[in-house]
Amino acid sequence: MKHVDVLISGGGLVGLTLGIALARHGATVAVVDPALPADTLAHGFDGRVSAIASASWRMFEALGIAEHLAGKTCPIDRIWVSEGLGPGALDFAPDPDDGALGRMVENRELRRAIDAAATGIDGLTRFQPNRIVQAKRGPYRVTATLAGGEEISASLLVAAEGRNSPTRELAGITVAKWSYPQRALVTAINHGRSHGNTAYEIFYPGGPFALLPMQPGTRSAIVWTVPERHAGAMLKLSETAWLAEAEKRMGDFLGRISLAAPMQSYPLGYHRAARIVDDRLALVGDAAHAIHPIAGQGVNLGYRDAAALAEVIVEGMRMGLEPGDAQLLTRYQRWRALDATSVTLMMDGLVRLFDVPGRLPSRVRALGLGAVQRIGPLKRQFMSEARGESGPRPRLLLGYPI
């Protein structure tokens, strides 16, 4: 039986990053993931992208992930938020010395960079494709049997399995959740004029229309939230008709547009686990919380989890504690509870606020955006949230080793 300090179930964007962080700081880690590498690392752009906040990017630099993304990201130098195409916009443009608000990167390139950074790290063992078929959490250790027949023991089990985490369900951790009557249409477009490294979030009563800058400067990803009842019809439109509908939402400021990726759609929902720890168990990423993509904060919440849990474990091991020690898990729960709850509830509130129809609510929202634009401290707070720099941050999110 192989023994490691930490067993991670799920080797996606957050799970494998956590494995890298722990192994680079002396812990032994096993990462088990059922996905076929040939599928997750395949060539070809499918339109899916991630907004990596500046704090998360500093963690990438500290862990050696950023170097594998050289030339493959687009800085977000500005965020433009508006109620429709009318006046009263909120313009987030930091001072040049402050650096970019974040970076846009194709999910495929992000997965490949994390995979490359994980290759050859001492103490990190990957079982892929594979999965845990049985895990027992006892008072002193976790023992797991994999589908491939391998047996692993560990001090701590981490669930990084996504929204429908089977480990979370088996632990009996309750989840507050609901579905939005909306669906996200995801694709990418080429356009005639440069996006200027600007991310646009244009709100409509049916849902926000987001334009996210990509490389080169004449390509943007689209995340278009539409009412569920309209999604089927939208997906059946011809390319010409779909582009015409998109132009109605975004105007013509980017020039002529054309599709650059296949169209995909995803149902939208919210969930938050009542707690993110149990006996010798910790939850990270979507296993702990999942939110509406309204501000692109979902994966960054997961990276905050990973950075905090890695710091708690590494510092605990230096004091002679094992990773599954209840004291360390309590610290992780306390550290992440307030931040995760406040961000998830704030994003849910924004979804509901901008979904109220009618001219009066629309006018009130436009006035509110204009007020935030004029009130410096409030605007700086919003920019801090966009960067992932609010609250007490783990060392990795500051760009330092633990």
PAFIRO-841376 format. One line per 4 residues: for each residue x, y, z of C-alpha. Coordinates in nm, 4 decimals. Layout:
<lumfis>
X:Y:Z; ...
</lumfis>
This chain:
<lumfis>
0.0000:0.0000:0.0000; 0.1355:0.3412:-0.0995; 0.1302:0.6071:0.1719; 0.1174:0.9824:0.1067
0.0490:1.2876:0.3183; -0.2462:1.4047:0.1059; -0.4730:1.2192:-0.1357; -0.6558:1.4465:-0.3816
-0.9615:1.3150:-0.5636; -0.9865:1.5227:-0.8786; -0.6996:1.6509:-1.0906; -0.8668:1.9435:-1.2677
-0.7666:2.3092:-1.2649; -0.7871:2.3418:-0.8850; -0.7060:1.9895:-0.7668; -0.3809:1.9529:-0.9593
-0.2720:2.3076:-0.8698; -0.3187:2.2186:-0.5032; -0.1112:1.9043:-0.5590; 0.1690:2.1133:-0.7111
0.1597:2.3613:-0.4220; 0.1833:2.0880:-0.1591; 0.4523:1.8831:-0.3348; 0.6695:2.1892:-0.3999
0.6662:2.2523:-0.0242; 0.7688:1.9048:0.0845; 0.4428:1.7105:0.1194; 0.3863:1.3798:-0.0583
0.0719:1.3848:-0.2698; -0.1337:1.1464:-0.4821; -0.3763:1.2960:-0.7342; -0.6454:1.0683:-0.8766
-0.8461:1.1832:-1.1782; -1.0806:0.9897:-1.4107; -1.0342:1.2097:-1.7189; -0.8361:1.0862:-2.0175
-0.5325:1.3115:-2.0718; -0.5830:1.2811:-2.4474; -0.9209:1.4514:-2.4041; -0.8336:1.7205:-2.1512
-0.5074:1.8204:-2.3237; -0.6251:1.7848:-2.6847; -0.5436:2.0490:-2.9445; -0.8219:2.2670:-3.0762
-1.0061:2.5673:-2.9325; -1.3557:2.4975:-2.7984; -1.4412:2.8502:-2.6840; -1.4029:2.7900:-2.3113
-1.1826:3.0360:-2.1257; -1.1004:3.1327:-1.7686; -1.0413:3.4740:-1.6147; -0.7402:3.4362:-1.3867
-0.7415:3.7140:-1.1249; -0.4135:3.8910:-1.0595; -0.3794:3.7238:-0.7172; -0.4248:3.3783:-0.8728
-0.1700:3.4689:-1.1386; 0.0856:3.5496:-0.8688; 0.0297:3.1985:-0.7327; 0.0903:3.0622:-1.0829
0.4207:3.2503:-1.0905; 0.5216:3.1151:-0.7504; 0.4385:2.7552:-0.8515; 0.6033:2.7571:-1.1942
0.2738:2.7436:-1.3875; 0.2914:3.0930:-1.5378; 0.6078:3.0160:-1.7351; 0.4169:2.7549:-1.9359
0.1575:3.0192:-2.0321; 0.4033:3.2686:-2.1816; 0.2436:3.4325:-2.4856; -0.0832:3.2434:-2.4367
-0.2765:3.4838:-2.2139; -0.4387:3.8206:-2.2658; -0.4105:4.0788:-1.9874; -0.7331:4.2365:-1.8638
-0.6370:4.6032:-1.8454; -0.9905:4.7313:-1.8135; -1.3393:4.6092:-1.7177; -1.6435:4.7910:-1.8549
-1.9789:4.7253:-1.6850; -2.3017:4.8738:-1.8187; -2.6790:4.8435:-1.8033; -2.7509:4.7609:-2.1658
-2.5779:4.9945:-2.4092; -2.7015:5.3057:-2.2314; -2.5176:5.5639:-2.0178; -2.4090:5.5179:-1.6579
-2.1303:5.2652:-1.7145; -1.8754:5.1541:-1.4587; -1.5214:5.1704:-1.5946; -1.2550:4.9777:-1.4011
-0.9196:5.0978:-1.5333; -0.6329:5.0632:-1.2819; -0.3272:5.2843:-1.2765; -0.0525:5.1562:-1.5097
0.1743:5.0815:-1.2109; -0.0894:4.8508:-1.0610; -0.0675:4.5987:-1.3444; -0.3474:4.4045:-1.5108
-0.6670:4.3151:-1.3268; -0.6204:3.9579:-1.4425; -0.5554:3.7446:-1.7489; -0.7765:3.5556:-1.9902
-0.6589:3.2141:-2.0996; -0.8094:2.9273:-2.2941; -0.9028:2.6419:-2.0616; -0.7130:2.4002:-2.2852
-0.3926:2.6033:-2.2524; -0.4477:2.6369:-1.8785; -0.4845:2.2615:-1.8352; -0.1719:2.1986:-2.0422
0.0300:2.4506:-1.8405; -0.0740:2.2998:-1.5068; 0.0004:1.9523:-1.6445; 0.3466:2.0628:-1.7563
0.4193:2.2251:-1.4184; 0.3176:1.9032:-1.2391; 0.5456:1.6831:-1.4480; 0.8526:1.5562:-1.2667
0.7841:1.7110:-0.9256; 0.9260:1.4966:-0.6462; 0.6565:1.3741:-0.4113; 0.3668:1.4160:-0.6593
0.2195:1.0952:-0.8001; -0.0689:1.1009:-1.0481; -0.3153:0.8216:-1.1155; -0.4905:0.9101:-1.4408
-0.7200:0.7890:-1.5787; -0.8312:0.6321:-1.2545; -1.0794:0.6926:-0.9759; -1.1394:0.6124:-0.6117
-1.3945:0.3334:-0.5787; -1.3776:0.3106:-0.2000; -1.2419:0.5435:0.0656; -1.2516:0.4897:0.4404
-1.1751:0.7747:0.6770; -1.0650:0.6411:1.0128; -0.9422:0.8210:1.3247; -0.5783:0.7963:1.2187
-0.5719:0.7826:0.8385; -0.7628:0.7535:0.5135; -0.7407:0.4359:0.3067; -0.8578:0.4252:-0.0532
-0.8892:0.1652:-0.3261; -0.8662:0.2783:-0.6877; -1.0451:0.1344:-0.9888; -0.7068:0.0190:-1.1182
-0.6542:-0.1921:-0.8062; -0.4031:0.0366:-0.6337; -0.4358:0.0978:-0.2597; -0.3365:0.4291:-0.1027
-0.3299:0.5521:0.2546; -0.3092:0.9191:0.3481; -0.3455:1.1538:0.6398; -0.5977:1.3705:0.4529
-0.8414:1.3262:0.1663; -0.9200:1.6346:-0.0443; -1.2295:1.6405:-0.2647; -1.1668:1.8466:-0.5790
-1.4249:1.6632:-0.7881; -1.6463:1.9501:-0.9017; -2.0094:2.0401:-0.8418; -2.1377:1.6842:-0.8089
-1.8652:1.5664:-0.5723; -1.9350:1.2033:-0.4713; -1.6952:1.2327:-0.1756; -1.8922:1.5287:-0.0382
-2.2173:1.3369:-0.0768; -2.0794:1.0266:0.0974; -1.9625:1.2473:0.3849; -2.3225:1.3639:0.4336
-2.2314:1.7316:0.3953; -2.5477:1.9264:0.3173; -2.5485:2.1747:0.0315; -2.7579:2.4859:-0.0189
-2.8299:2.5019:-0.3899; -3.0659:2.6274:-0.6531; -3.0812:2.6503:-1.0295; -3.1181:2.9755:-1.2178
-3.3795:2.9806:-1.4954; -3.0937:3.0625:-1.7295; -2.8388:2.8968:-1.9539; -2.4955:3.0176:-2.0592
-2.4128:3.0169:-2.4294; -2.0346:2.9991:-2.4679; -1.8326:3.0599:-2.7832; -1.5744:3.3016:-2.9261
-1.5787:3.5588:-3.2037; -1.3297:3.7290:-3.4287; -1.3895:4.1016:-3.4756; -1.2651:4.3788:-3.6972
-1.1353:4.6133:-3.4247; -0.9073:4.5444:-3.1317; -1.0683:4.4846:-2.7927; -0.7926:4.6872:-2.6247
-0.7566:4.4227:-2.3517; -1.0998:4.5217:-2.2209; -1.3578:4.2870:-2.0687; -1.7182:4.3969:-2.1205
-2.0083:4.2934:-1.8972; -2.3333:4.4232:-2.0471; -2.6398:4.3564:-1.8342; -2.9850:4.2813:-1.9707
-3.2967:4.1657:-1.7819; -3.2628:3.8166:-1.9334; -2.9003:3.7847:-1.8234; -2.5569:3.9416:-1.8785
-2.3700:3.9433:-2.2078; -1.9952:3.9180:-2.1458; -1.7173:3.9838:-2.3953; -1.3788:3.8639:-2.2701
-1.0531:3.9649:-2.4432; -0.8302:3.6966:-2.5919; -0.5146:3.6714:-2.7966; -0.4811:3.8031:-3.0586
-0.6411:4.1434:-2.9980; -0.9185:4.0785:-3.2471; -1.0674:3.7747:-3.0734; -1.3020:3.7675:-2.7734
-1.4814:3.4939:-2.5849; -1.8559:3.5299:-2.5305; -2.0503:3.4132:-2.2263; -2.4113:3.5016:-2.3057
-2.6667:3.4247:-2.0354; -3.0152:3.3711:-2.1760; -3.3451:3.2600:-2.0183; -3.3757:2.8815:-2.0190
-3.6954:2.9022:-2.2232; -3.5081:3.0796:-2.5032; -3.1915:2.8701:-2.5035; -3.3181:2.5972:-2.7360
-3.4237:2.8467:-3.0007; -3.0943:3.0355:-2.9727; -2.8958:2.7173:-3.0296; -3.0979:2.6377:-3.3420
-3.0269:2.9713:-3.5096; -2.8104:2.9778:-3.8182; -2.4672:3.1312:-3.7772; -2.5761:3.4481:-3.9561
-2.8882:3.4870:-3.7417; -2.6967:3.4169:-3.4205; -2.4351:3.6783:-3.5025; -2.7093:3.9293:-3.5784
-2.8632:3.8682:-3.2342; -2.5214:3.9045:-3.0714; -2.4640:4.2360:-3.2490; -2.7884:4.3687:-3.1017
-2.6491:4.3069:-2.7530; -2.2964:4.4359:-2.8085; -2.3375:4.7106:-3.0660; -2.0807:4.7665:-3.3385
-1.7860:4.9030:-3.1397; -1.5741:4.5968:-3.2282; -1.6586:4.6081:-3.5985; -1.7762:4.3098:-3.8021
-1.7849:3.9799:-3.6159; -1.7624:3.6115:-3.7064; -1.7673:3.2898:-3.5049; -1.4285:3.1528:-3.3978
-1.5334:2.8465:-3.1966; -1.8177:2.5943:-3.1647; -2.1246:2.6963:-2.9661; -2.1734:2.5302:-2.6271
-2.4342:2.5751:-2.3575; -2.4411:2.5094:-1.9844; -2.7171:2.5241:-1.7212; -2.6471:2.7732:-1.4431
-2.6808:2.7172:-1.0714; -2.5539:2.8056:-0.7263; -2.4445:2.5817:-0.4442; -2.2500:2.6142:-0.1234
-2.1548:2.3348:0.1154; -2.2646:2.3851:0.4762; -1.9065:2.3113:0.5799; -1.5882:2.2427:0.3843
-1.4222:1.9989:0.6250; -1.5042:1.6707:0.7951; -1.2947:1.4060:0.9684; -0.9759:1.3863:0.7589
-1.1555:1.5508:0.4676; -1.1371:1.8943:0.3031; -1.3331:2.0339:0.0080; -1.1892:2.2742:-0.2495
-1.3217:2.4459:-0.5610; -1.6609:2.3564:-0.7015; -1.6954:2.0711:-0.4521; -1.7228:2.3450:-0.1868
-1.9040:2.6195:-0.3788; -2.0148:2.7051:-0.7311; -2.1505:3.0367:-0.8533; -2.2959:3.2119:-1.1549
-2.0243:3.3126:-1.4066; -2.1408:3.6750:-1.3843; -1.7982:3.8052:-1.2791; -1.5689:3.5149:-1.3696
-1.4814:3.4474:-1.0058; -1.5640:3.0745:-0.9905; -1.2221:2.9229:-1.0591; -1.0512:3.1990:-0.8606
-1.2499:3.1029:-0.5513; -1.1089:2.7543:-0.6022; -0.7551:2.8887:-0.6243; -0.8107:3.0812:-0.3005
-0.9158:2.7510:-0.1420; -0.6053:2.5763:-0.2747; -0.3693:2.8507:-0.1559; -0.5240:2.8612:0.1929
-0.5343:2.4828:0.2382; -0.1761:2.4441:0.1147; -0.0550:2.7077:0.3619; -0.2439:2.5523:0.6533
-0.1064:2.2043:0.5762; 0.2536:2.3094:0.5095; 0.2776:2.5272:0.8203; 0.1142:2.2522:1.0279
0.3608:1.9909:0.9044; 0.6494:2.2193:0.9968; 0.5136:2.2222:1.3531; 0.4967:1.8444:1.3573
0.1247:1.8069:1.2847; -0.0059:1.5750:1.0168; -0.2200:1.7189:0.7313; -0.5417:1.5581:0.8576
-0.5109:1.7050:1.2081; -0.8455:1.8480:1.3225; -0.6804:2.1738:1.4344; -0.5554:2.2401:1.0812
-0.8898:2.1598:0.9215; -1.0656:2.3948:1.1638; -0.8251:2.6706:1.0654; -0.8938:2.6083:0.6964
-1.2700:2.6161:0.7562; -1.2510:2.9463:0.9454; -1.0155:3.1055:0.6941; -1.2259:3.0259:0.3908
-1.5797:3.0405:0.5316; -1.6310:3.4175:0.5390; -1.4621:3.4922:0.2057; -1.6371:3.2141:0.0140
-1.9763:3.2957:0.1633; -1.9491:3.6698:0.0985; -1.8351:3.6253:-0.2626; -2.0959:3.3605:-0.3497
-2.3811:3.5599:-0.1965; -2.2633:3.8826:-0.3614; -2.2557:3.7168:-0.7042; -2.6011:3.5687:-0.6471
-2.7305:3.9104:-0.5422; -2.5939:4.0707:-0.8597; -2.7653:3.8066:-1.0736; -3.0991:3.8759:-0.9062
-3.0558:4.2530:-0.9054; -2.9868:4.2773:-1.2781; -3.2583:4.0278:-1.3661; -3.5428:4.2526:-1.2478
-3.7257:4.3750:-1.5621; -3.8760:4.7158:-1.6250; -3.7625:5.0680:-1.7072; -3.7532:5.1913:-1.3481
-3.5255:4.9124:-1.2177; -3.3072:4.9597:-1.5257; -3.2780:5.3313:-1.4560; -3.1966:5.2698:-1.0903
-2.9232:5.0217:-1.1851; -2.7704:5.2674:-1.4314; -2.7676:5.5385:-1.1641; -2.6085:5.2939:-0.9198
-2.3286:5.2095:-1.1631; -2.2701:5.5803:-1.2176; -2.2516:5.6387:-0.8427; -1.9933:5.3617:-0.7939
-1.7926:5.5136:-1.0802; -1.7767:5.8448:-0.8933; -1.7156:5.7119:-0.5385; -1.3452:5.6287:-0.5205
-1.3339:5.3983:-0.2130; -1.6306:5.1928:-0.3315; -1.4842:5.1579:-0.6788; -1.1485:5.0494:-0.5340
-1.3266:4.7831:-0.3289; -1.4878:4.6406:-0.6431; -1.1501:4.6422:-0.8184; -0.9953:4.4635:-0.5221
-1.2593:4.1895:-0.5494; -1.1946:4.1577:-0.9232; -0.8224:4.1116:-0.8553; -0.8882:3.8547:-0.5822
-0.7102:4.0770:-0.3328; -0.9782:4.1251:-0.0675; -0.9452:3.9853:0.2840; -0.6472:3.8077:0.4423
-0.4604:3.6356:0.1618; -0.2399:3.3254:0.1716; 0.1251:3.3758:0.0840; 0.0908:3.2056:-0.2545
-0.1675:3.4657:-0.3623; 0.0896:3.7324:-0.2759; 0.3429:3.5575:-0.4990; 0.5565:3.4174:-0.2157
0.6423:3.0575:-0.1266; 0.4853:2.9270:0.1905
</lumfis>
